[in-house]
């Protein structure tokens, strides 16, 4: 069975880019969310194998959402996505339990490498 992935990003274009990379590599995108609060709801509903989470979003940012998801499911696998120059946020994300991070603009091979490594 294909690994089910939830994509979280406030930019529809970025979600489309990740969805494209994932589906071309045999992963199933089980859902999408455009902010942290929606990500938590979708996580509860869909129980994905992995989440790609943008850091900077309206309503609730990715780090807050990551912390909430980790409370629900301590073993949750979350990969953070951030634009260049957000190193401090990436460190916060890793400390909050993110498994890896990928930098925008996305490079397909880096995205797949991070996902394979995280899913084991």
Secondary structure, DSSP 8 states (H G I E B T S, - for coil): ---EEEEE-S-HHHHHHHHHHHHHTT-EEEEEESSHHHHHHHHHHH--SEEEEESS-SSS-HHHHHHHHHHH-TT--EEEEEETT-HHHHHHHHHTT--EEEEES--HHHHHHHHHHHH-
